[in-house]
Amino acid sequence: MNRRPELRNLLIALAVFCLILGVYLVVHPPGHRDSARFSRDSLRTVPDLSLADLNGSAIHTADYKNKVVLVDFWAAWCVPCAEEVPHFIALQKKYQGQGLQVIGFSVDDDAQELQTFYRKYQMNYPVVPSDIKLADAFGGVLGLPTTFVIGRDTRIHAKHNGATDFSVLEREVAALLKAARN
């Protein structure tokens, strides 16, 4: 039995994989956090949406005008997403009195799994079952988690793709909360 074609195909597949991995590492070096801050002229307005959270309560994005809002697209099955939840809980607790509102958009989770996750972590902010199509209304999500920082002006001021550096996120939130008071 001649194994040369199998070996050749395996080597070609390995070479293609290495090429793709190399390109990915050039674009996303290890330790790199992909985030974007937008210039004043390029700020995108948050879409006007009416949805229901896990508890059946109405969520209207228009109701959050004059608040600083963190919108987090995540999933319970996503390990980096789950690791971020306690940080969002802490930010909500620390800054809610100053006008911060965190909203989680859970992407493609099973309803029962999502309820279990919500109770386990004792989440103190609304979670809305959603899908990637809803993320398109915010300008798109390339992967999970993705967090949008929205000012009191209902415009998206920053977008964080991937696991978030919460020291950076907290500085952005504090700056937007402070700017609104001045």
Salt bridges, closest charged atoms under 4 A:
ASP153 OD2 - ARG40 NH1 3.20
ASP153 OD1 - HIS157 NE2 3.08
GLU170 OE2 - LYS94 NZ 2.66
GLU172 OE2 - ARG37 NE 2.97
GLU172 OE1 - HIS160 NE2 2.71
